[in-house]
Amino acid sequence: MEHSGFQYIASLLKPVNPKLGRKIEDAWLEYEEGKTAEAKWVREMDKFECMVQALEYEQSTYGEENLEEFQGLSSKIGSPKGKEWLALLQQERRAHLLRRRRRTPVIFVIGISHQSHWPQILTAAPGASGVGKKTQCTLLSQKFGFQHIALNDVLREKSDDQSYLHAEFLKGCLREKANVPTDLAISLLEGKINEGIEEGKKWSLVHGFPQNGRELLQFEEKVSMIHVNRTLLTSTGTKNKLYIASEVLSRGNTPAYGKAGTILK
């Protein structure tokens, strides 16, 4: 069937460029026979590309698919360069599977109510307004022993790090008050979260991210798949909503979606 298709291509090209038609057909035959070095390389990369696609699909389904059967194609990779790339791919897949099994202890704060009942949950310092999101996150972190991560603070820190590849780019984003690419923000947040875990912090409290549900799904895909623990504290919340959030944090249990998670659409 495939040979017939290439013969048809050659036939189509015959009136205008018969040499090109024959060249295309000959290249396909060379690939099918697999005798030349070039043909062997292309056939090998064909198998490797299947493995790349399998990993990409595993990642894009948030850990719901496990395409282990494609790993058998690794026996078809024999060239030194192919084996080098295969090792990198397998390393990335192992990291993916590890993230999928891991529960990332992170709470995303989308907003915090300014209602008068908030002091019942946190006791602010005298003279503090207690209404700023960053202030409230700091108080929550102090009360429950969390690591507090503000995305803008992370961006400023990395923009001042001259050894960081994207330092100048981040400076430009901060100067222009432009959003950084979601992938970059997620990568930086993941690094900070991992630092907190290494320091013994059981939870990280993040604000400034995500801006929408799509960004949250990207975080799940790239950092912890379907095992992300999250509580969303809403700026339009009632006393009941804030109480639920406080109760979950006090118990140290997995934050619930329910009433605290309705802000993302």
N, C-alpha and C positions, 0 to 999 in steps of 0.2 A: 504493500500500500504506500509506504513512504517513498520507495523507489519510483513508483508510478507518479507520485506528486512531484518529485524532482525532475523527472522526464518531462512532465507537463510544463514546468517552469522553463526548462531548456527550449521546449517547443515554442513557448510564448516569446522568448528572447531571440529565437532564430532569425526572424526578419530584420531585427535591428542590431543585434550583437550576438551572433552565434557562438563566438569564442567565450563570452561571459557565461552563456548558458551551459556550455560544456564544462567550464571551469567549476561552476556551482555543483553540477552533477558529479564531477570527478571528486570534489572535496567531500561530498556526502559519502561516496563509495569508499574513499580513503578512511573516513571515520568509521564506517560500518565494518571494514576489514580489520581495523585496529592494529595495523602492522608498523606504521611509521611512528617515530617519536612524538610527532605532533598529534597524531590520532590517539595515541595512548594517553597523552596529557589531557586532551579534550574529553575523552571517555571517563577519565579519572575525575575531572572537575565536574562532569555531569552528575556523578554520584555524590561528590562533595556538596554540590549545590542543593541536592535533595535533603541532605542533612542540615544545611543552613536553613532551608525553608521549614523543616520540621521544628527546629528550635524557635524560629520566629513565630510559628503557629502556637507552640506551647506557651510562649511569652504573651502573645496577644489574647489568649483565652484565659488569662489570669490564673493559670494553674489547673484549669479544669481538664486539660488534655495532657496525656503522657504518651508521647510517640516514641516509646522505647524501641519499637520494631525497626526504626530507621537507623539505629545505631549499628546494626549488622553490616551496613554499607561501609563501615570503617575498614573492613578487611580488603576493600577494593582500592584503598588509598595506599600506594606503594612508593611514590617518588619522595625524595627528601623534602622538597618544598611542600608537597601535599601533606606529608606527615607533620610538618611544622604547623601548617594551618589547621590540621585536624586536632593537634594538641591544644591549640588556642580555642578552638570551637568547643572541645570537650570540657575545657576549663570553664568557659562561659556557661555551659549547660549545668555543670556541677554547682556553680554559684547560684544559678537560677533555681535549681532544685532545693538548695539550702535555704534560699530566701522564701521559697514557697512553704517550707515546713516551719519557718520561724514566725513567731508572733512579734510584730514590731510594736513596742509599747509607746504609742504616740497619740496625743489628743490634739485635734485641730480646733482652735478657738476662732469662730467666725465673727462673733460679736458678744458683748457682755452687757446685760441690762444696767441701766442707770437708776433703777427703782430704789426707793428708800429702804426696802427690806434687805438690800445687799449687805449692809453691815452686820446683819444677823449671821451671815456666813463667814465673812472676813472682817477682821478688826483693823482698819486703816490707821496709819500714824496720825497723830494730832495735826490738823492743818492741811492734811492731804485731801484733795477733792475726791479721789477714789473713783473717778468716772472714766479715766483714760484706759483704753484696752491694754496698753503695755503695763500700766501701773497695776491693773487688776491681775494680769497674768503673773507679774512679779510677786504679788501677794499670794496668789494661788500656789506658786512654786515654793515660796517660803513656808506656807502652811502645810503642804503635802510632800515636800521634799523632791519636787520635780526639777528637771532641767528646763529652763525657759529659753526657747529659741524664737527670736524675732527675725524674720527673713531679711528685712532691711539691714539689721545689724550684721547678719552673716555676709550680706553683699558688700557692705562697707569694709568689713574685716578682710575679705578676699581681694577687694579692689586695692587695698593698701599693701597687699603681699606681692612684691615685685617678682617673686619666684613663681607666682600662679599664672598659668597660661593666659587666662582671660581677664587679667587684672585691668588692663586699659579698657577693654570692652565694658566691664562692669562700671568703671568710672564714668564712661560715656552714658550708660543707662541711668545711673544715679543723677548725673548732671541734667540730663534731659527728662528725668522722671518717667522713663520708659520701662515697661515690663521686660524682664529678662526672659529668654526662652524657657518654657516649662521644663524641658529636659535638664537644663543647667540648674534651675532652681531646685529641682528634685535631687540632683546629684549632690548639691551643697548641703541640703537639709539632711540627706541620708548620712553624710559624713559627720554632721553635728550630732545626730541621733546616736550614731555608733560611738562617738566620743563619750556621750553621757552614759551609755550602757557599760563601757569600759571603766568609767568612774564609779559605777555602782548605782546610777540613777535608774529607778524602776520605770519611770515614765518621762517622756518629753512633752512639754506643752508648747505647741507651735501656733504662732499667729502671723498673719500676712500671707498665708497660703492655706488652702487653695482659694482661688477666686471664683471657681465654679465647679460643677460636678465633673466636667470633663477632666480637669486637672487632678481631681481626687482619684479618678479611675486610672490616670496615668501613673500616679504615685503607687497605687496598688499593683499595677503591672510591673513597674520597674524596681520597687523596693520590697514589697512583701506580699504581692499577689492578693489572694482573698483573705489573708490573715491579719489585715490591718485593724487595730482597735482604735475607735475614734468616738469622740463625743463632740457635738457641735452646740455651743452655748449661744443662743440667739439674742440679738439686740432688742427684739420685740417680745422677749420672754415674759412670762408671768412668774409670780412667786413660786408656783408649783414647778415650773420648768427649772428654775435655778436650784430649787430644793433637790430635784431629781439628780441634777448634775453634781451637786455637792455630796449627796448621799453615795453616789457611785464612786466618787473619788475617795471618800472617807473609807469605804469598805475595801478599796483596792481591787474591785472586781472589774471585769471587762465592761467598758462603757456601753450603754445600750443605744440603739438607733432611735426608736420610738419618738417621743415628744421632743427630744433634744436634737433630732436629726432631720427635721422637716425643712430646713432652710435651703438645702441644695436640691435643685430640680434638674 
